[in-house]
Amino acid sequence: MFGNPKLPCSAFTWIATSQIIPVAVFGPLVGRLGDIFGRRNSIMLGNLSGLIGCVISATATRVEVVIGGGIFIGVATLLQQQAWAALGEIVPKKHRGLILGLFELANIAPGAFGPIIGTAFVKGAGWRWVYWLAFILDTLGFCLIFLFYRPKNQYIKVAGRTRFQEVMDLDWDFTRLMSHRTWVLPLFPGVVLRKIRGVTLVLIGTFLFGMLYYSTAVLWPQQVQVLYTQNLISVGWYGSALGMAAIPTSVLTGILFGRLGHARIMFTVIIAVGTIGAGLMALVSPGSSTASTIFVALIGVCTGGGFVVAAAMIRLAVEHEYIGIGTALCVTARNVGGSVATVVYTAISTNRLKHYVTGYIVGPLLTAGVVPTSLASATLALLGQAPKSALRGLTPEQIGIGLHGVKESYAQALRIVYLSSIGFGVVGTICVAFCKNCDDKMTNQVNIRLNEGAKFIGITDEGKGHIISIEEQEKLRHRY
């Protein structure tokens, strides 16, 4: 990248993190604004933000600029996640699980084969084309949304107030949220989280399952490159195991969700099996490539089905005027869990690696006759943290012993991380076991109809949206 193959790992971590931060921080806010003002413009604005981010990153000459472009891409992801809620409200409630699964299936190319596609682009055309491809797809997405997606009456209005007045009335500083007074259009309505079994426990389970899942999502690529292969194409195929298992399972889970019901049992079993998969990952060793890939696929199966069930449960538990914030809270719970997990697991892996280096690299090298004064530089070189020239004084046998020690050190450190993730899965399983089933909400009701067909100008407001009357406003204001 930029002609420098020795960029620190932290640079790549920040490139990825810059795209996650906006989603984790502002997810619920955007979800609620989508409930109030509609989701169409939000999704198109997300496309525009994605276009800007892709151009910035694709033309960047410094890592810092790529990170800045990642912020715009993160905002795009944040806004476009309104599509989850938008899809759920235009189909019968009993099919919401299925439509979520089909939505995931539509992402099979990047979701399942993203690592191999990205690797092929980097190897064949250069890393910049990863962003130019996203630019092309964003442009196409913007045009399709503009022409075909025109939902009718997708808003919440307050009688007697203009849109500008509604915006100004929102509790932007959160002081109103903390007060005992009920506001007509709160950004974070307490009625959602007061549904303890229907929403809150599902969110806690999603958060903890996100922490469990990210132990594999974060460390699996590193595990492959250090222990199994450094061939870029092979690394891409190994990395695709998670998505290839997750996305088809999303569709199957959506079908079972609609036909069998019993969402609470489904979600409990999914997290329990995912926890078992994370525990099995602790069997990692330099020769466990096949077994580890199978365990990764098992975790992928649970991940794909788990989020479909969680999102469908929450959207059925809340009233339609809260479907946007309900969906956003679910996405945020998973992303925040992933962000916390990334910090925790990276710290554990780094610290344990330092511990195991002494036993698996330094000790064997001393025994093999390496001069003590060369040990520090040789060890760093073997770990990829110093120039390879530090290995010139070592024999091929000594280098082989050192490389074997590197693999064993990483394997032991990864084993600790996977074992530590089991606790999050156990607690998550217990939480979702007390969730509320939603079988009684799975009806043929459709909340939003579309103005169908390709149109440059279409009717989206027929005056039939959710309007809070003057009388209802007074009741809300005088509730306390």
N, C-alpha and C positions, 0 to 999 in steps of 0.2 A: 504494500500500500504506500503510495507516494514514493516508490522506489526504495523504501526502507523495510526490509523483511524482519527487522528486529524491534518493531514497535512493542512497547510493554503491553502485557495482558490487560492492564488497567484501562488502556486506551480503547480496546475493543469492548470491555465491560461497560464503559461510559457511553459508547455508541449505542449499545443495546438498552442501557438503562434510560437514556434520554428519551426513548420512545415509550417507556413504561410510566415514567413519573407523571405526565399529564393525566393519564388514564386513572392512576391510583388516587391522585389528589382531587381531581375535578369531576370524577365519574357521576356521583350522585347529583351534583349541581346541574350538569347537562341533562341528566335523565329527567329531573323535575321540570326544567325549562322546556323540554320536549313535550311533557304532559300539558303544560300551560299553552305554549305557542305553536305546537305541532312539530312533527319530526321530519317533514320533507326538507325544509330549508336547512335544518341542522345537518342532515346527511349530505346535502349538496355543498354546504360550507366545509364539511369534512373533506370532500373531494378536492376542493380548491386548496385547502391547507396542505393536503397530501401532495398536490402538484408543486406547490412552493417548496416544500421540504425535499422532494425528490430532485428538483433543479438545484437547490443549494448543495445538497450532498453529492450529486453527480458531477458538479463542476468545482468541488472544493479542492484546495491545494494544501490544506492543513487539517489535522484530525479535529481540532477545535471547531472548524466550520462544519464538518460532518456531524459532530455532536449537536451543533445548532440546528442543522437541518433535521436531525432526529427529533428535536422538540416539536417542529411543525408536523412531522409524521405522527408523533404521539398525539397531538391535538386532533389530527385527522382520524386516527384510530378511536379516540374518545368520542368524537361526534358521530362517526359511522357506526358505532355500537348501538345507536338508536335503531338500527335495522332489526335487532333482535325483538324489540318491542313492536316495531312497525309490522313485522311479519306475523307476530302472534295475534294481533288485533284484527287482521283481515281474514282469518279462517275461523271455523267453529272452535269453541274452547276445547272440545274433546280431541281436536287434532293439533293442539299447540305443541305437544311433545314431538309429534311426527314432523311438523314443519321446521322445528329447530334442528332435528336430525338431518333433514334434507338441505337445510341451509349450510350445515357443516359439510355435507357431501359436496356442495357446490364449491367448497374451498379445498377440494381434495388435491389439486395440483400444488398449491403452495403449502398446504397443511401437511400432506403426506410426503411429498417429494421436494419440499422447499430446500432441504439441505443438499440434495443431489443436484437440483436445478441451479442453486446458488453456486455450488462448487464448480459445476460445468461452465457457468458464465464467467466466473473468476479465472478459470484455467484457459478458456477459449477466447473470450472477448474482453476480459478485464473487469474489475470489481465495479466500475462505474455503470456498467450495463445492468447491474442488479437494480439500480435506482431508475435507469431509463425505462426498463421494462415496467416497473411500478408506475412510472409517469404515464405510459401509454394506457395501462389498465385503468388508472384513475380518470383519465380523460374520457375513456369509453364509458366508465361507470357514471360520470357526471351527466353525459348526454342521455343515457338510458333512464336515469332517475328523473331528469328534467322532462323527458318526453312521456314516460309511461306511468310514473308514480304520482298520482294526484288523489290523495285520500280526502274524503268528504267529512267536514265537521270534526276535524281532529284538533281539538283545542279545548281549553277551559276559559270561559269569559266571566267577568264580574259585571253584572248589570249596573249601568250608570257610570262605568269607568272606561276611559280610553285605554288602548294598549300601553301607551306611555305611562299613564297613571298606574296601571297594574305593575309595570316594571319597577317604578319608583316605590311602590308599596311592599315589594318583596323584602324579606328580612336579610338584606345583604350583609349587615354587620353582625347578624346572629344574636343581637341583644334581645330581639323580640322572641326568638326561639327559646331563649333561656327564661323569659318572663312567664307569668301564669296566664297571660292574655292569649286568647285564640285569634289568630289572624286568618283572613279569608283565603289568602293564597300563600301559605308558608312554604319556604323552599324545602324544608325537611319536615313534613307532617308527621307528628308523633303517632298518628293512627296506624301507620305502616309498621313501625317497630313494636307497637303494643300487641301485635299479633304474634305472641311469643312462640307458639308451636307451629304456626303457619309460615312465619317469616324469620323471626330472630334465630331460632335454633337451626333453620336451614342455612342462614348466613354464617353462623358459627361453624357449622359442619363444612361449608364451602371454603371458608377461610383456612381451616385446619387441613382439609384435603388439598388445598392449594399448596400449603407448606409441605405436605407429604409428596405431592407430585413433583415439586420443583427440585427435590433432592436428586431426582433422576434427570429432569429436564436440564438442570444447570451442569451437572457433573458427567452425564453420559458422553457428550462429545469429547471432553477431556480424557475420560477413561479410555475411549476408543483410540485416541491419538497416542496416548502414552503406553498403553498396554498391548494393543492389538495391531494397529497398522498406521502408517503415516502417509499412505497413498491417498491423495485428496478425493478421488472418486470413491474409493472404498469407504473412506470416512463419511462421505455423503450418504452412501447406502446404509451404513450402520445407523447414522443419525436419523434416517427416515423411518426406522422401525417404530418409533413412538407414534408418529402421525399416521402411518399406514395401518396401525392397529386401532387408533382412536377414531378416525373419521368414519369408516364403515360401521363401527359399533354404534356411533351416534344415531344412525338411521334405524338400526335394529332396536335400540333402546327406545327411540321415539315410537316405533310401532307397538312394542310391548307396553309402553306407558299408556297408550290409548286403548289397547285391547284388554289388558289385564288389570290396570289400576294398581292399587296398593303401592303408591309411590314411596311411602315411608319405608316399607320393607325393601323395595328396590334400592333406594338410596343407602340404606344401612348395609345391605349386602355388598354394594359397589365399593363403599369405603373400606369395609372389612377385607374384601379381596385385594384391594389396592394396598392395604397395609401389609398383607401377607407378601405381595409382590415386592414391596420395598424391603421387607425383611430378607427375602430371598436374594435381593441384590447384594446383601452383605456377604454372600458366598464368592464375591469377586476375587479373581486371581489372574495372573498373566496368561493363563491358558483357558480362561472361562468365557471366551468370546461367544460361543454358541449358546451356552446356558444363559449368560447375561443378556443376550439379545432376546431370548424367549421371555425372560423376566421383564425386560423393558416393554415388550409387546403386551404382556399381561397388565402392566401399569397403564399402558396406552388404552387398552380396552376399557379399564375402569374410568380413566379420565374422560374419554369421549362420552360414555354413558352418564357419568356423574354430573357433568355440567348441564346436560340436556334435562335430566330429572330435576336438578335444583332450580334451574331457571323456570321450568314449566310449573313447578310447585308454587313458587313465589308469585308468578303471574296469575295463577288461578286463585291464590289466597287473597290478593288485594283487589280493591274495586278498580274498574277500568281507568278512572281518572288518576290512578297512582301506578299504572303499569310501567311507565317510563322510569320512574325512580326505583320501583321494585326491581326491574331488570338491571338498572345501573348499579344498585347496591349489590346484586349478585355478582356482576362482573368485577366490581371493585373489591369485593371480599376475596375473590380468587386472586386478583392481581396484587392486592396488598399482602395476602398470604405468601404469594410468590416472591414479592420484594423482600419481605422479612426473612423468608427462607433463604434467599440468595445471600443475604448478609450473614446469616447464622451459619449456613453450610460452608460458605467460602472461608469464614473465620476458623471453623472447626478443621476443615481440610488443610488450610495453611499451617495452623498450629501443630496438628498431628504429623504433618509431613516433616516439619522441622525436627520433631521428636524421633521419627523413625529413620531419618537420614543417618543419624549416628550409628544405629545398629545394623542397618542394611547396606550402607555405602562406605562410611568412614572406617568402621571396624574391618570389614573384609578387604578394603584397599590397603590398610596398614598391614594386615596379615599377608597380603600378596606382595609386599615389599615396596610400596609407594613411599617416597620420602615424606616425612611429616610436614616439612615446610611447603610441599606442593599440594597437600591434601585439600586445603580450603579452596584454592582456585580450581583444582581438578573437580571437586564436588560440584561447585557452581557451574562449571562448564558442562558436566554431565546432566545437570538439571536444566540446562538451557539458559542460565542466568549470567553466563560469562562467555567470552570468546573461546572457540574450539582450540585455539592455539595453546591454551593451558594444558591440553592433553598430549602435547608433543612428547613429553618425557615419559609417557606411560607405554607399556608394551600392549600389543593387541589383547593378550590374555587379561591384563589388568583393566583395560577398557571394557572388555566383555563382562568382567566381574562387576564393574561399576554400573554398567547399563542394566544388568540383572538386578542390582540393588535399587536402582531408580524405580524399576517396575514394582518390586516388592514394597518399597516405601509408599508409592502411590496407592497400591492395592490395599495396604493396611490402613492408610488414611481414609480412603473411600469407604472401607468397611465400617469405620467408626461413624461416618456421616450417615450411611444408610441405616445403621442401628439406631442412631439418635432420632431419625425421622419416624420410627415406629410409634413413639409416644404420641405424636400429633395425630396419627391415624387412629389410635385406640380412643383417644378423647373425642375425636370427630365422630367415630362410630357410635359412641355412647350418646352423644348429643342428638344425632339424627334419629336414633332409635325412639326418641320421645317426640318427634315431629308429628304433625297432623296430616292424615290422609286427605286427599282432595277429590276423591271419586265423585262426590255429590256436585262438584263444580264443573265436571266434564260434560257439558251440554252442547247443543247445536247452536247456541247463541253466537252471533258475529257482531263485534262491536263497531267496526269501521268498514264502510263500503268504499270502493274506488270509482272514480270517474274514468272508466276504462277506455283504452285505445291511446294511440300516439297523438299528443296534442301540444301545441305551443302555448295555448291559453285554455285552461279548463276550469270548471266550477269546483271549488273546494269548500266553500262556505255557503251552506243552505240555511243557516240560522238554527240548525238542529243539534249543535254541539252541546257540551255540558256548560250550562249557564247558571251561575249562582245568583239567584234572585235577590231583590232588596230585602225581602222578608227573611230569607235564609241567612243573608249577611248579618242581619240584626240578631238572629238567634245565635250565630257563631260568636259575635262580639260580646254577647251577654251570657255566654255559657258559664263563665266563672264570676 
